């Protein structure tokens, strides 16, 4: 097959970018031709197709032109049409997160060229104009997949009326341009996400399939040793529940807690840990590659105390691939990945006492934690491997071609 693989970046800036690039590699390894389409960026991976990439949108310090292209990009529409003429025909286009950079302007050329459209949904953009179902630090479903204006009085985008208005405008324009009805089939990365799309009438049950993310277990060396610390690795942001983790771990002074990563909340949480004299909790900065996996393998377990609707977090799959169990909040798609008391522990999201109990259990049952990790590794090999992912994606492709 000849497949157009489209998303906002052709480099890894977030989990959806990694998923898009890994899918392209997986398809090419199985003999398919994959043509990428993304916005221009100096960090992009080299591609013979990058001459077709439209200019990117600066979302950090946007100019008026950036704000306009965030809603609708004539350049992306033009370059998509040019790519279809020069690089086609395509058997299908697989879209990922394309709004904000490419925008829904790319849909019309694809529909006019009669290219079947599949989209992997990595978050909640189609049901929430700020993509997260969070408002003012709380879970929110007020917009219910269509009444995006309800975000305005709540100032859902970082408390800013201007930012929220732009998000509402973008969501409304995208819906009018067919971000729901022009897609032939959706892939949800969790059953939870699939359920939300159906509940809010964005997709019919027959038009959306769950295909979880995948990891290649051959790329992860599993550990069979008892660990000596617990570990969170990922973005340091309010919705990740790290303040709950700190409160839960505060009295457990003989349990080392490592927090790897960076983000908007890091400085505030580091200051709080120092002020409270919590010397057993350490922020270790950004870790990548072998350095990160050594930290994972050396842990008793890893942690995901999220307080938003996580979908299919790669940190869980990567931990299990390293044969480390996971303590996860029972929210969003996390319970689809962690089997309570089998390969990890689940606790009510935001519950400090329940998280503390899970931490103490792991600390005092390190041998059983090793066995949990072994079972987690087996689950990855059986259910979340590249082979399984490819089979499921091909079944979706067969639905639309």
C-alpha positions as CSV (number, residue, x, y, z in Angstrom):
1,X,0.0,0.0,0.0
2,X,1.0,3.6,-0.5
3,X,0.1,5.5,2.7
4,X,0.2,9.2,3.5
5,X,1.2,9.6,7.2
6,X,0.3,13.1,8.4
7,X,0.8,14.9,11.7
8,X,1.9,18.3,12.9
9,X,5.6,17.4,13.5
10,X,8.1,15.2,11.8
11,X,10.2,15.0,15.0
12,X,9.5,13.8,18.5
13,X,8.0,16.7,20.5
14,X,5.3,14.6,22.2
15,X,3.8,11.2,22.5
16,X,1.7,11.5,19.4
17,X,4.7,12.4,17.3
18,X,6.5,9.3,18.5
19,X,3.5,7.2,17.7
20,X,3.2,8.6,14.2
21,X,6.9,8.1,13.4
22,X,6.9,4.6,14.9
23,X,3.8,3.7,12.8
24,X,5.6,4.9,9.7
25,X,8.6,2.7,10.5
26,X,6.4,-0.3,11.2
27,X,4.5,0.0,7.9
28,X,7.7,0.5,5.9
29,X,9.3,-2.6,7.6
30,X,6.2,-4.6,6.3
31,X,6.8,-3.4,2.7
32,X,4.5,-0.4,2.5
33,X,5.4,2.9,1.0
34,X,4.9,5.7,3.6
35,X,5.0,9.4,2.7
36,X,5.1,11.8,5.6
37,X,3.3,15.2,5.7
38,X,4.0,17.6,8.5
39,X,4.8,21.3,9.2
40,X,8.3,22.7,8.7
41,X,10.6,22.7,11.8
42,X,14.4,22.8,12.2
43,X,14.2,19.6,14.3
44,X,12.4,17.6,11.7
45,X,13.8,14.3,10.6
46,X,15.2,14.5,7.0
47,X,12.8,13.4,4.3
48,X,12.7,13.6,0.6
49,X,9.2,14.9,0.9
50,X,9.9,17.8,3.2
51,X,9.8,20.3,0.3
52,X,6.0,19.8,0.6
53,X,5.8,20.6,4.3
54,X,4.0,23.9,4.9
55,X,5.4,26.6,7.3
56,X,4.9,25.9,11.0
57,X,2.9,27.9,13.4
58,X,4.7,29.5,16.4
59,X,2.4,28.6,19.3
60,X,4.7,30.0,22.0
61,X,4.9,33.6,20.8
62,X,2.3,33.7,18.0
63,X,2.0,36.7,15.6
64,X,-1.4,37.6,14.2
65,X,-0.5,35.5,11.2
66,X,0.3,32.5,13.4
67,X,-3.0,32.9,15.1
68,X,-4.8,32.9,11.8
69,X,-2.9,29.9,10.5
70,X,-3.6,28.1,13.8
71,X,-7.3,28.1,12.8
72,X,-6.9,27.6,9.0
73,X,-3.7,27.2,7.0
74,X,-4.0,28.0,3.3
75,X,-0.4,27.0,2.9
76,X,-1.1,23.5,4.3
77,X,-4.1,23.1,2.0
78,X,-2.0,24.2,-1.0
79,X,0.9,21.9,-0.2
80,X,-1.4,19.0,0.5
81,X,-2.9,19.4,-2.9
82,X,0.6,19.6,-4.5
83,X,1.7,16.5,-2.7
84,X,-1.4,14.6,-3.9
85,X,-0.7,15.6,-7.5
86,X,3.1,14.9,-7.4
87,X,3.3,12.0,-4.9
88,X,0.1,10.1,-5.4
89,X,-2.0,8.2,-5.8
90,X,-2.4,7.1,-2.2
91,X,-4.3,4.1,-1.0
92,X,-5.2,6.0,2.2
93,X,-4.1,8.8,4.4
94,X,-3.5,8.1,8.1
95,X,-3.9,11.3,10.1
96,X,-2.7,11.9,13.6
97,X,-2.7,15.3,15.4
98,X,-2.8,17.7,12.5
99,X,-4.7,20.7,13.9
100,X,-2.9,23.7,15.1
101,X,-0.2,23.3,12.5
102,X,-1.6,21.7,9.4
103,X,-5.3,22.4,10.4
104,X,-8.5,21.0,8.9
105,X,-7.6,22.9,5.7
106,X,-5.9,19.7,4.5
107,X,-9.2,17.7,4.6
108,X,-10.8,19.2,1.4
109,X,-7.9,18.2,-1.0
110,X,-7.9,14.7,0.5
111,X,-11.7,14.3,0.1
112,X,-11.6,15.8,-3.5
113,X,-8.8,13.2,-4.4
114,X,-11.0,10.4,-2.9
115,X,-8.3,9.3,-0.5
116,X,-9.8,7.2,2.3
117,X,-9.1,8.8,5.7
118,X,-8.1,7.1,8.9
119,X,-7.3,9.2,12.0
120,X,-5.7,8.0,15.2
121,X,-7.1,10.0,18.1
122,X,-4.4,10.6,20.8
123,X,-6.4,13.0,22.9
124,X,-9.8,14.7,23.2
125,X,-9.6,17.5,20.7
126,X,-12.9,16.4,19.0
127,X,-14.8,16.6,22.3
128,X,-13.0,19.4,24.1
129,X,-11.6,22.6,22.5
130,X,-8.6,22.5,24.9
131,X,-8.1,18.8,24.1
132,X,-7.9,17.6,27.8
133,X,-11.3,17.7,29.4
134,X,-9.7,19.8,32.2
135,X,-10.8,23.2,33.3
136,X,-9.5,25.2,36.2
137,X,-7.7,22.1,37.5
138,X,-10.8,19.8,37.4
139,X,-12.2,17.3,35.0
140,X,-14.8,19.0,32.7
141,X,-17.1,17.7,30.0
142,X,-19.3,20.8,29.7
143,X,-18.8,21.2,25.9
144,X,-20.0,17.6,25.3
145,X,-18.3,17.3,22.0
146,X,-20.1,20.2,20.2
147,X,-21.0,23.2,22.5
148,X,-17.5,24.5,22.4
149,X,-18.6,28.1,23.4
150,X,-19.2,26.8,26.9
151,X,-15.4,26.9,27.4
152,X,-15.4,30.7,27.2
153,X,-16.8,31.7,30.6
154,X,-14.6,29.0,32.2
155,X,-11.5,30.3,30.5
156,X,-10.4,26.7,30.0
157,X,-7.1,27.5,28.2
158,X,-4.7,28.5,30.9
159,X,-7.3,30.8,32.5
160,X,-7.0,33.2,29.5
161,X,-10.1,34.4,27.7
162,X,-8.1,35.3,24.6
163,X,-6.5,31.8,24.4
164,X,-9.8,30.1,25.1
165,X,-11.5,32.1,22.4
166,X,-8.9,31.1,19.9
167,X,-9.3,27.4,20.9
168,X,-13.1,27.7,20.6
169,X,-12.8,29.3,17.2
170,X,-10.4,26.6,16.0
171,X,-12.6,23.8,17.2
172,X,-15.7,25.3,15.6
173,X,-14.0,25.9,12.3
174,X,-12.5,22.4,12.3
175,X,-15.9,20.9,12.9
176,X,-17.4,22.9,10.1
177,X,-14.6,21.7,7.8
178,X,-15.3,18.0,8.6
179,X,-12.9,17.0,11.3
180,X,-15.6,14.4,12.3
181,X,-17.7,13.6,9.3
182,X,-15.0,13.5,6.7
183,X,-13.0,10.8,8.5
184,X,-13.8,7.3,7.3
185,X,-12.6,5.5,10.4
186,X,-11.2,6.6,13.7
187,X,-8.6,4.7,15.8
188,X,-8.8,5.4,19.5
189,X,-5.7,4.6,21.6
190,X,-7.9,3.5,24.5
191,X,-11.3,2.0,25.1
192,X,-12.0,5.0,27.4
193,X,-11.3,7.5,24.6
194,X,-13.4,5.4,22.2
195,X,-16.3,5.6,24.7
196,X,-16.0,9.3,25.0
197,X,-16.2,9.8,21.2
198,X,-19.3,7.7,21.1
199,X,-20.9,9.2,24.2
200,X,-20.6,12.7,22.8
201,X,-21.8,11.7,19.3
202,X,-18.5,12.4,17.5
203,X,-18.2,8.9,16.1
204,X,-20.7,6.0,15.6
205,X,-19.6,2.7,17.3
206,X,-18.9,1.1,13.9
207,X,-16.7,3.9,12.8
208,X,-14.1,3.9,15.7
209,X,-11.8,1.0,16.8
210,X,-9.5,0.8,19.7
211,X,-5.9,0.1,18.9
212,X,-3.6,0.7,21.8
213,X,-0.1,2.1,21.4
214,X,2.8,-0.4,21.1
215,X,6.4,-0.9,22.2
216,X,9.0,-3.3,20.8
217,X,10.0,-5.5,23.7
218,X,13.2,-6.4,21.9
219,X,14.4,-2.8,22.5
220,X,14.0,-3.1,26.3
221,X,16.2,-5.3,28.5
222,X,14.0,-6.6,31.3
223,X,15.3,-6.4,34.9
224,X,14.9,-9.4,37.3
225,X,16.5,-7.6,40.3
226,X,14.8,-6.0,43.2
227,X,14.7,-2.2,42.9
228,X,15.7,0.4,45.5
229,X,13.5,3.4,44.6
230,X,10.2,4.3,43.1
231,X,10.1,6.4,39.9
232,X,7.9,8.9,38.0
233,X,9.1,9.8,34.6
234,X,7.4,12.1,32.2
235,X,6.0,15.7,32.0
236,X,5.9,17.6,35.3
237,X,2.5,19.3,35.1
238,X,-0.5,19.8,37.4
239,X,-2.6,17.1,35.7
240,X,0.0,14.5,36.3
241,X,-0.8,14.3,40.0
242,X,2.7,14.9,41.3
243,X,1.6,17.0,44.2
244,X,-0.6,14.0,45.3
245,X,2.5,11.8,45.0
246,X,4.6,14.2,47.1
247,X,1.9,14.3,49.8
248,X,1.6,10.5,49.8
249,X,5.4,9.9,49.9
250,X,6.2,12.7,52.4
251,X,6.1,10.5,55.6
252,X,7.8,7.5,53.9
253,X,11.3,8.8,54.6
254,X,13.0,5.4,54.0
255,X,11.6,5.1,50.5
256,X,13.6,7.0,47.8
257,X,11.4,8.7,45.3
258,X,12.8,9.8,41.9
259,X,11.1,12.2,39.6
260,X,12.5,12.4,36.1
261,X,11.5,15.0,33.5
262,X,10.6,18.7,33.2
263,X,7.6,20.8,32.8
264,X,5.7,23.9,33.9
265,X,5.3,22.7,37.5
266,X,8.9,21.5,38.2
267,X,10.2,24.6,39.8
268,X,7.3,25.0,42.2
269,X,7.3,21.4,43.2
270,X,11.1,21.4,43.8
271,X,10.8,24.4,46.0
272,X,8.0,22.7,48.0
273,X,10.0,19.6,48.5
274,X,13.0,21.6,49.7
275,X,10.8,23.8,52.0
276,X,9.3,20.6,53.6
277,X,12.7,19.0,54.0
278,X,11.7,15.9,52.0
279,X,15.3,14.8,51.2
280,X,14.1,11.3,50.1
281,X,12.3,12.9,47.1
282,X,14.7,13.9,44.3
283,X,14.1,15.6,41.0
284,X,16.7,14.1,38.7
285,X,16.0,16.2,35.5
286,X,15.4,15.0,32.0
287,X,16.7,11.5,31.3
288,X,16.7,9.8,27.9
289,X,17.8,6.6,26.3
290,X,20.0,4.2,28.3
291,X,20.2,6.6,31.2
292,X,16.4,6.6,31.5
293,X,16.0,2.8,31.1
294,X,18.7,2.2,33.8
295,X,16.7,4.3,36.1
296,X,13.5,2.4,35.3
297,X,15.1,-1.0,35.7
298,X,16.6,0.1,39.0
299,X,13.2,1.0,40.4
300,X,10.9,-1.1,42.6
301,X,8.1,0.2,40.4
302,X,7.1,3.3,38.4
303,X,4.3,5.7,39.1
304,X,1.6,7.4,37.1
305,X,-0.7,9.3,39.6
306,X,-2.5,11.2,36.9
307,X,-5.5,13.4,37.5
308,X,-6.8,13.7,34.0
309,X,-8.1,11.3,31.4
310,X,-4.9,9.6,30.4
311,X,-5.3,7.5,27.3
312,X,-2.5,5.0,26.5
313,X,0.6,6.5,28.2
314,X,3.8,5.2,26.8
315,X,5.4,5.3,30.3
316,X,3.2,2.4,31.4
317,X,4.1,0.3,28.4
318,X,7.8,1.1,28.6
319,X,7.9,0.3,32.3
320,X,6.2,-3.1,31.8
321,X,8.6,-3.8,28.9
322,X,11.4,-3.3,31.4
323,X,9.7,-5.7,33.7
324,X,8.8,-3.1,36.3
325,X,5.3,-3.0,37.8
326,X,3.3,0.3,37.7
327,X,1.3,2.1,40.4
328,X,-1.3,3.9,38.4
329,X,-4.4,6.1,39.0
330,X,-7.6,4.4,38.0
331,X,-8.5,7.1,35.5
332,X,-8.9,7.2,31.7
333,X,-7.2,4.4,29.9
334,X,-4.7,3.5,32.7
335,X,-6.8,0.6,34.0
336,X,-6.7,-0.9,30.5
337,X,-2.9,-1.2,30.8
338,X,-2.4,-2.1,34.5
339,X,-4.0,-5.2,36.0
340,X,-4.5,-4.5,39.7
341,X,-2.5,-6.9,41.9
342,X,-1.2,-8.7,38.8
343,X,1.4,-6.4,37.2
344,X,0.8,-3.3,39.3
345,X,-1.5,-1.5,41.6
346,X,-4.4,0.9,40.9
347,X,-5.6,3.6,43.3
348,X,-8.4,6.2,43.1
349,X,-7.1,9.2,41.3
350,X,-6.2,12.0,43.7
351,X,-6.4,9.8,46.8
352,X,-3.3,10.5,48.9
353,X,-3.9,7.8,51.5
354,X,-4.6,5.1,48.8
355,X,-1.5,6.0,46.9
356,X,0.6,5.9,50.2
357,X,-0.8,2.4,50.9
358,X,0.2,1.3,47.4
359,X,3.7,2.7,47.9
360,X,4.1,1.0,51.2
361,X,3.0,-2.3,49.7
362,X,5.6,-2.1,46.9
363,X,8.3,-1.2,49.4
364,X,7.5,-4.1,51.7
365,X,6.9,-6.7,48.9
366,X,9.9,-6.2,46.6
367,X,10.1,-9.8,45.7
368,X,6.4,-9.9,44.6
369,X,7.0,-6.6,42.7
370,X,9.7,-8.4,40.7
371,X,7.1,-11.1,39.9
372,X,4.6,-8.5,38.9
373,X,7.1,-7.0,36.6
374,X,7.7,-10.4,35.0
375,X,4.0,-10.7,34.3
376,X,3.9,-7.2,32.9
377,X,6.7,-8.0,30.5
378,X,4.8,-11.1,29.3
379,X,1.7,-8.9,28.7
380,X,3.7,-6.5,26.6
381,X,5.0,-9.4,24.4
382,X,1.5,-10.8,24.0
383,X,-0.7,-7.8,23.6
384,X,1.3,-4.6,22.9
385,X,4.0,-5.8,20.4
386,X,4.6,-4.4,16.9
387,X,3.1,-7.5,15.4
388,X,-0.2,-7.1,17.3
389,X,-0.3,-3.4,16.4
390,X,0.3,-4.0,12.7
391,X,-2.4,-6.7,12.6
392,X,-4.9,-4.4,14.2
393,X,-4.1,-1.4,12.0
394,X,-4.3,-3.4,8.8
395,X,-7.7,-4.6,9.9
396,X,-8.8,-1.0,10.1
397,X,-7.2,-0.2,6.7
398,X,-9.2,-3.1,5.2
399,X,-12.4,-1.4,6.4
400,X,-11.8,1.7,4.3
401,X,-10.0,0.5,1.2
